[in-house]
Amino acid sequence: MKCATQQCENPAANAGDRCEECRTMQSWRDPIGSPRVHRNQCAVHGCGREAVYHLCENHAVPGMVVAVEEYNELYVISSWLVERKGRMDIIVLNDYALGARFGGREFFEKRLGEQGFKVHRLISDPDDLETVKLCCLSRSAGYTVESGLHWGRD
């Protein structure tokens, strides 16, 4: 049986159910105009402002809202189109890690540059993500970024 989510072709366990992927994706988050649904503190060290999800309005970036059921937590997963050694790829990062580990978008993108990545752009919405997957990634199918990116602070 197919997933009940419109335009999804993944299999589902029962009629009317959503597939595993669609059960975890909640919506696309655009920091401009998004409603306040959580009262967290911004994960960027020293910021302290109220946050929707894990980043305040000053630090939030667009991304897919994903539920992690085991921890009863929601995260915003953001995506960047990057290039290294002539190969294009997408790097994804959750909003908590973006704030707590990197101090926000500016410092994350700087760190990518230090690792030899050229950041083309932050992917802005679901249509942009689909376009990037079709246009840009076909040239370098199978390239794995994780093997060369060091996430910790030095």
N, C-alpha and C positions, 0 to 999 in steps of 0.2 A: 504494500500500500504506500501511496505517496504522502509526503508531508502536507499538512493542511495549510501551511503558509503559502500565500499567493506567490507564484513564479518559482517555488522551490521544487526541485525534482528528486530530492533525497528520500530514501525510504523511511517510513514510520512504522512503529510497532502495531498500531491499531488504526482503524478508520477514524478520521477526525483528529488524530494526534499530530503534533509537530515533531520533526526530527530532532536529534540531539543538538545539532548546531542551532536550529531556530529556537529551541527552548532556552538557550543561554543568551541569545542576542535579544536585547530589550528594545533599543531604538538607537538612532544616531543623535549624538549630543553636539549641539552647536552652542558654545558658551554665550553667544550673543542672544539674549531673549529666552534662554532656557529657564524653566521654572525651578524654584528652589525645592528640592525634594528631600535632601538630607541636611543635617546640621553638623557637619564635620568641621574640623579645623584644617586649614591648608597644610599639605604635607611638605611644602618648601620650608626648610629650616629658617626660623626667625620671622616668618611672615605672620602667622597667628590669625589671619582673617578667616571669617566664616567661609566654608567651602560647600559647593554642591559636589557631591562625590568626594574627591580628595584634593581638588585644587580650587582656589578662590577665583573670582572673576579676572583678576590680573594675571594669573598663571594658567588658567584653563585653556585647553586646545580642543578642536573638534575630534570626535572619534565615536566608535560604536560602544554603546553601553552593554556590558556583559555581566551576567549573574554568575557568581561562584557559589553554588548551592551549599557545598560542604562547609563554607565559612559564613554563609548567609550575608554575603557582601556583594556590592555592585562596584564595578570598575569601568572607567572609560578607556578603551583601547584605541590609541592613536597610531597612525601609520605615516611613515615618511618614504618618499621615493628617493633612493640614493643610488650612487654609482661608485664603483671602485674597480680599477684596472679594466675599464671598458665594459663592465658588467653591471646591469641594472638590477635592483632588487627593492623589496619593501621591507623596512624594519618596523616592527610593532613594539609598543611599550605601553604599559598601563599607567594611569594617571598618578597612582601612589608612587610607583618607582620613578616616574618623571620628576616628581617633586622631591621625594625623600633622598633618592640616590644622586640626582643630577642638579637639583635646584631650579628646575624649569626648562622650558624649551630652548632658550638661548644657550644655556650651558650644555645641554644634551647635544645640540647641533654642533657646538664648538668641539665637544669630545669626539663626535663622529668625524669631524674634520681632522683632528689630531690622529685618528686611527686610519686616515687615508681615504675616507669617504667624501664624495662630493654630494651635498644635500641638494637635490633638485627642488623639492617642495614638501610641505606637509599636505597630505591628502585631505581635501576639504569636505567631501560628502560621499555617500555611497555610489553615486554615478561616476564621480571622479575615480574612486577606487576601481570600479569595473573597467573604466577606460584605461587606467594604468595597467591593470592586469592583462588586458587584451593587446594594448599597443607596445608597452615598454618591456614587459617581462618575457615576451616570446623570444627575444634575442638571446636570453641567458637562462633558459629553463634549467632547473636543477642546481643553480648556484646557491650555496648556503652561506649566509652572512654570519651566523652565530659562531662559526669556527674561527673567525678572525676578530671578533669584537669583544673587548674586555669590558665588562659592565661595572666592575668595582672601581672605587676611587683609588688613585695611586698616591 
